[in-house]
Amino acid sequence: MNNYVKTNQPDFVRDTQSRAILNTNVKALEAHILQRERILKTNKLFDEVEELKSDISHMKSLLIKIADKLWAS
């Protein structure tokens, strides 16, 4: 069974077996998890927008080629 000892910092305890320092501030952990999820969502949206921009650019170049062929005929 793990025993914990308080440290000088109010949000931290030390595990007496492993000597690890553990954060006991659950609200800070939850805030960190939410922030990380927001960052991941933002990065995913950014990647999707970049992919859409690339697709639109490709479609535009195809339309220009089609229009050039129609006007050349």
C-alpha positions in Angstrom: 0.0 0.0 0.0 1.3 3.5 -0.9 1.9 6.0 1.8 2.1 9.7 1.0 4.0 12.5 2.7 3.0 16.1 2.3 5.6 18.4 0.8 6.3 22.1 1.1 4.1 22.7 -1.9 0.3 22.4 -1.1 -0.6 20.5 -4.4 2.1 17.9 -4.1 2.8 14.8 -2.1 5.7 12.3 -2.1 5.1 8.6 -2.5 7.2 7.0 0.2 7.8 3.8 -1.8 8.9 5.2 -5.1 9.9 8.6 -3.8 7.9 10.1 -6.7 6.4 13.5 -6.3 2.7 13.5 -7.2 0.4 16.3 -8.0 -2.9 16.2 -6.1 -4.6 19.2 -7.8 -7.4 17.4 -9.7 -8.8 20.7 -11.1 -5.4 21.6 -12.7 -5.3 18.1 -14.3 -8.8 18.4 -15.7 -7.9 21.9 -17.1 -4.8 20.5 -18.7 -6.7 17.6 -20.3 -9.3 20.1 -21.7 -6.6 22.4 -23.0 -4.8 19.4 -24.7 -8.1 18.3 -26.3 -8.7 21.8 -27.6 -5.2 22.0 -29.0 -5.7 18.6 -30.7 -9.1 19.7 -32.2 -7.6 23.0 -33.4 -4.7 21.1 -35.0 -7.1 18.7 -36.7 -9.3 21.5 -38.0 -6.2 23.3 -39.3 -5.1 20.2 -41.1 -8.6 19.8 -42.6 -8.6 23.4 -43.8 -5.2 23.0 -45.4 -6.4 19.8 -47.2 -9.5 21.6 -48.4 -7.4 24.5 -49.7 -5.2 22.0 -51.6 -8.3 20.3 -53.0 -9.8 23.6 -54.2 -6.5 24.6 -55.7 -6.3 21.3 -57.6 -9.9 21.7 -58.8 -9.2 25.2 -59.9 -6.3 24.1 -62.0 -8.4 21.3 -63.6 -11.1 23.8 -64.4 -8.6 26.1 -66.0 -7.3 23.2 -68.2 -10.8 22.3 -69.2 -11.6 25.9 -70.1 -8.4 26.2 -72.1 -9.3 23.1 -74.1 -12.8 24.3 -74.7 -11.6 27.8 -75.9 -8.9 26.2 -78.0 -11.4 24.1 -79.9 
